[in-house]
Amino acid sequence: MREVHVDTVRDHIRDMCIDANYNLGDDVVQAFEQSLKIEESPTGRNVLEQLIENARIAREEQVPMCQDTGFAVIFVEVGQEVLFVGGDVKDAINEGVRRGYTEGYLRKSIVSDPVERVNTKDNTPAVIHFDVVPGDKVKLTIAPKGGGSENMSTVRMLKPAQGRQGVIDFVVEHVKTAGPNPCPPTVVGVGIGGTFEKVAWLAKKALLRPLGEPNPDPFYAEMEKEILTKVNDLGIGPQGFGGRVTSLAVHIETHPCHIASFPAAVNINCHASRHSERNI
């Protein structure tokens, strides 16, 4: 067994919270630049130029790229040969979030109870997804998720007979209904299969894939392209002002499902598609 001290996890999470909010990934910035080549709307082009400039300022001045610095959503892949020592790894992750959001001057947006609405004042607790994998490494991925885009999420239990076209129609219909609310140009995560809760997780996990990287299955890669074309034909455009670029990418993740079920989910990222990833 390889021992990993939880303080190491804590320190990485602290740094990743800040990094993800200050430094927009190169894949997203490049997607903005590529979008400028196809956006026909002058207003849409102006928005894209401002998003590129906003990302530059955030990176150079080390300030948050958006006032909504998000819910700390963390994916942890733990090698089965890893032994965490020194305490509870979940406590360490939350302490890392606490330090990152406090020391990085990031907005604290989490309430301790969904009904009583009292702010925890340190952006904890995080939402943590654990997965056990082969090996002796730990992979940490943080994806700060803003409230505006998270609110534009949905799950639908489709009928198996609706098939491929049913999923396409569902996703496009939902993006149309969401309109400008998730701050386009967006990234559209789509989950297909599994169960009610699994399909929502798949849609969120789909957002972690680098932009421009298609699903490894050609069937779903083609489906991603078709949905993206239909979404961009809606004319919502950057920030909802109209134009050709409503979404930068559509990513699909799937899981086997019950013979009587056909769940599908959509989880949308705003233009600030933030991630930070590290391996221990």
Secondary structure, DSSP 4 states (H G I P E B T S, - for coil): -EEEEHHHHHHHHHHHHHHHHH---HHHHHHHHHHHHH---HHHHHHHHHHHHHHHHHHHHT--SSS---EEEEEEEEETTEEEESS-HHHHHHHHHHHHHHHTTPPP--BSSTTT--B-SS--SPEEEEEEESSS-EEEEEEEE-HHHHTT-EEEEE-GGGHHHHHHHHHHHHHHHHTTTT-SSEEEEEEEEE-HHHHHHHHHHHTTSPTT---SSHHHHHHHHHHHHHHHTT---GGGS-SS-SEEEEEEEEEEE-TT-EEEEEEEE-S----EEEE-
